[in-house]
Amino acid sequence: MYKWYADSAVTLVFLAGVSHPSKPKDLTRSKWMTRAWTLQELLAPKVILFYDSEWKPYLGNTGTNHKESPEIMQELADAIKISCGNIVTFSPHGLGVREKLRLASTREAKYEEDVAYSLIGVFESDIRPHYGERGNALGHLLEEIVTRSGDDTVLAWSGKSSSYNSCLPASISVYSQTPYSPPLLEEEGMKARITELLDDDKLLEREALDIYKQIKNLPAARFAARRLHLPCIVFPVRGFVIKGNGRRDEKRYRARVSGLKGVDVTTTDDLMLDQQRRFVLVHPWIRYVRGRRNGVNGEIHSGSDTDSDSGVDVSTGLHRAASPRTVAAPLVGSYARALEMIARLGQPFNALLLVQQPGGEFKRVAADNDIFVPGLGTDIDPRDIRAKTL
């Protein structure tokens, strides 16, 4: 269907709820802007014409293509919060995964499955409609997105978990949330953070390189048979303190976590603390720690997921002397990248709380609010950092 609109000579949109004469913002307040299937009707066509309830051109614009109208395109851009250019020349590759999910998050469908099926073209997905699967349709779509792209921003949400997989949300509406963005480490901020790390005798060079290798060798996130293989940095939870009840049936906990200060969790899930259960807090935003673009914060940092240690000269601009008698040499290569990684790991981040199941697999605990961790700072104990795939 997406391709059908994209290949059309012209797409005519009849706005039955927009009375004549139409006024600015009538389009963005129309029911057409709330429906799941109409998102592709807006984005895919190269030529589109809007008509009010009397089949008169919207705003009296008699042009041959309303995508060439600055007034109408700006109205739409302001409403859905993407640029006019992305509306006029939309491509499935032109927006990130998280941005496309945000566009879909406010739209509704008569059938639950259509929330996912209406996005097949927008994501160039291969999933097949199978009415009757209900919420599993969204699970199938998100599973494919993660497996194809390794994009971990799909996991950045709070609310109710899907029965399809606990790491996926029950509703696409959660993607209207703006993910937490760590403060940007500018060049001078990075140098200052690395200087602090160098001054801390607790973190030796071999330990920094060990942390770097652990994180560097992690694979991308992927699904297999509905199970998420999640690369992350794992912090064991030593116990919980119940802080009381919140709204409705929410419970508030303070988690005692190895390597971190107390972390607050609000959830409607029963943690069943009377049973011996293993909990871990995980940092899954590996691309951010490595220094690549990450949709959680949209930044680009130095470093690479794929750069080898040879042939790539990465320098922090800092120097460290091996002894008072030696001349300090610039920090380059793996050691420089290791310190940059650890500096980013010291930044605040959102974490996921997981609980181990009897079979050994982990399940995500659905938190009602983001689980915010202030970060490790620069007082880092290498024994607290374990990178692995759960």
N, C-alpha and C positions, 0 to 999 in steps of 0.2 A: 504493500500500500504506500509506503514511503516513496519507493521508486516511481510509483504511478503518479504521485503528486509532483515529484522532482522532474519527471519527463513531460508533464502536462504543458500545453501551449499557454493556458491561463487557468487559474483557480478562482472561482467566484465564491465569495463568502456572504451568505444571506444572514444578516443580524436581525432575527425576528423580534428581539426585545429592544431594539434601538429605534425609537420613534422618529418620525420626520417632522421638522428638519433636525438632522443630527447635530450634536454639539461636541466640542473637544472633550475627550475622556469618556464619551459614551461607549466607544469601542472597548476600552480597557475595563469598563464596568459591566460589560455584557456577559451573558452566560457562556458564550462561545469561548471566552478566555478562561473558563474554569473547567472545561472538559478535557479528559485525558487524550482522546483521539485528535483533538484539534491542535495540539502542539505541533504535530508534524504537518498539519495543514498550513500552519503559519511559517514553519521553518523551511520545508522542502521546496515549495514552488519558486521558480525564478520570477514569475509574473503573478500578481494577485490583485484582485479588485474586491473592495468591501461595499456592501449595499445595506441600506437601512430597511425598516419594515415595509416601506412602500417601493422597494427596489430602486431607490434613488442613490446615487454615488455618495459614499460617506464623506461628510463635510463639504458636499458639493464638488468634490474633486473629480473632474471629468477626464483626468489623464488616463493613459493606456496601461499604467502599472503603478499601483499604490506603493510598491516597494521603492519607487523613485520619488515619493513624496517625503521631503524632510519633515514636514509637520506630523504626518501619520507615523512615520518610522520613529521619530523622537518620542511620540506618545507611547508607542509600544516598548521602546527601549527603557523609558523611565518606569514602565509598569513591571517589566520582567527582569530589569536590572542586568541587561547585557547590552553591548554596543550596537548601534544601528548597523554597522558593517557586518556583525555576526548574524543579524536577522536577514539582511539583504542577500548575503552570499554564504549562507550557512553550509557547513560541511560537517559530517560526523567527526572529522578529525580536528575541527577548528576550536572546539571547546573541550575542556578536561572532563573526566568522568564525574567528579563531584559537582561541577557546574551544571552538567546536563541533568543530574539527579535533583539538583536544587530547582531547576526549571520545572521538572515533573512533580515536585513535592506538593504543590498547592492544587493540583488538578485531580478531578474525581471521575469515577467511571461507574456505570450502572452495575457491571459485573466486576467482581474483585480481580479476576484474572486480567482484565483489560488494562489495569494500571501498568502491568508489565508488557503485555502484547503491543500496546500502543507505542512502546519505546524500541521495538525490534529494529526498525530502520534507523532511528536516531543513534543507536549504539552499534549498528551493523551486526546485530546478533543473529545467531543460528538457531535459537530456541524455536520450537514449534508450538503453536496454540493447541491446548488440550483442555477444553472447558470442563470444569469439574474439579480441577486441582486447587482452585481458590488461592490461598496465600502462598502455596508452593510455587506459583508462577513467578512471583517476585523473587523468591529464593533462587529459582532456576536462572533468572536473568542476572542477579547479583553474583551468583556463583560463576557464571560464564565471564562476567566482567573482570572479576578478580583473577580467574585462571588465565585469561587472555593477556591482561595488562599487568598483573601483580600489584595493582593500585590499592594501597592500604587505606586510602581515604574512605572507601566504602565502609570501613569498620568504625569510623569516627561518628558515633551517634550515642544518644542516651534515650532510654525508654524501654518498651517491651520487646523481648526477643521473639524471633520467628520460631515456629515449631519445625521449620525446615532445617535450620541450623542456628544454634544459640548466638553465634557471632554476627548474625544478620538480623535486621530489624523486622518487626511484624508489619510495619507500615512504611510506605515511602515518604510519608509526611515528616519523618525525623530529619530528612535531608534539607529541610528549611532552616535547621539549626546551623549557625556559623561555627565551624570547628575552632577550637582554641589555637591561636597562633603564637608560638614562642617568640620572645623578643629577638629581633634581628641582631646577630653578632657582627657588627661592622668590623672593618680591618683593625682599628685600634682596640675595640673591645675584645676581639679574638687574641690579639697580642697580649693584652693585659691578663686575660684568663690563662693563657699559656704560661706567662711569667709566674703566675701564682702556682700553677701546677709544677713548674720547674723548681720552685722554692720549697715545695712540699716533699720532704725526704721519704714520705710513705710510698710515693709512686715512683718506682724505679723504671729505667728505660726498658728492661726486658719485660716488666709487667705491663707497661703501656703498649708494647708491641704485641703481647699476648692478647690484650683486649682488642687491639686493632685487627688482629688476624681472626679472632672469633667473629667479630662483626662483619668483616670484609668477606668472609667465606659463607655467610648466610645466603641461602637461595631466596628467590622471590616467593611471596605468598601464593598459594594455589589451593584449589579444591580437588579432591579425588573421592568419588563415591559419597558425595555430600559431606565429607569430612574436610575441614579447613586445616591445612598444614601452615602454621603461622610462625614465621621467623620473628624472634623478639628477644629482648633482654629481660631476664627473669629475676624477680625479687621475691624470695619466700616470705610468706606471712606467718609470723610467730603466734599470732592470736588476735582476738578482737575484744574491744570494750563496747558494751551496748550503751549508747548515749541517750536512748529514749525513742519514743514514737514521733513520727512527723505527721504530715497530713494523711488522711485516709488510713490505709493500712501500711504506710511506709514505716520502716525502721531505720534508725541512724546508728552507724557503727564507727568506731575509731580503730583502724587496723594498725597493728604493730608490725612493721615490715623491716626485714634485714636490709641495712644500707640506706634506709630512708627514715625520715621523721614520720610522726603519726599521720595517717592518711584517712580522710573522712569518706564514708560510703553511705549513700542513701538508696535503699532498694525495697521493693515489695516482695522480693524473693525471700524465702525462709532459709537462712544460712545453716540451720540445724546444728548449732554450735555444741549441742550436747553429744554429738557424734564425732568420732575422730575422722576429720576430713582434711585433706591437704588443699590449702589455698595458695595461690601465687598472684602477685601483681606483676603485670607485664607492660613493657614499653615496646609497642610494635612499629613505631615510626622509624624504621631502619634507614630509609632513604634520606630522611632529614639528618640522622646522625652521621651517615656516610658523607653527606654534603651535596646531595643531588636535589633537583627540583622535587618538591613534595606538595601535593595538593592541600595538605593540612595548613600550610602556611604560604604556599605559592612562591617561595624564595628559591634562589639558586645560590649555592655555596660552592667553594672550591672542592676539588676531589672528584673521584669517579667510582662508580660501582664496578667498573671493568678494567680500570687502569692497572697494568702490572707494575711491580716495584721497579723494574728496569726501564730505562729510557724516559722516565717521567721525573722531572726535577721540581719538586714542590718545596718551596721554602717559606718558612713563617716570617722571615726577616729577623728572627731572634737567634741568639748565640748562647752556647753553653760550653764552658770549659770543663774538661775532664778532671783537671786538678788546678790549683792556683798557679802552677808554673807553665801550664800549656796555654797556647793561644786558642781562644774560643772559636769554634767553627760554626757556620750557619746550620740551623736545623733543617735538614732536607730529607726527601724520600719518605720511607715508611714511618720513621719516627715523627717527622713533622705532621704527616697525615694522622698518625695515632693521637697526637696531642690535640689536633683540631677536632677529631671525633670525640675525644673525652671531654673537651670543652663544650661541645654541643650537647653531650649527654648530661652535662651539669646544668643545662637550661631547664626551666619548668616544662612539664609535659602532661598530657592526659594519659591515664593508664587504663588498662582493662583488668578486671578482677576475674580470675578463673578458679574453678574448683575441680579437683580430680574426681573422676567417676570410678566406680568399682572395677571397670575393665581397664583402667589406666589412662583413658582419654580425658581431656579437659573440657569443661563446659563453661561458657561465659555467664557470669552473674549479671543480670540486667540491672544496671544502675539507673535511678530516676534522674540523676544529674551527672554531669561529667565528673570523673574521679580525677581531681587535680593534684598533681605532685609538684612541690616547689622545685624539684631537681636535686642533683647531688652536690651542686656547688663545686668547690675545688678540693674539699676535704674528702677525697675519694679513696676508699679502701678497695684495692683490686679484688679481694676475696668476695666482694658483694656484687661483682659484675659477671654474670654468666649469660652468654648469648647462645641460643639454641632454637631449634624448630620444635614447637609443641603440636 
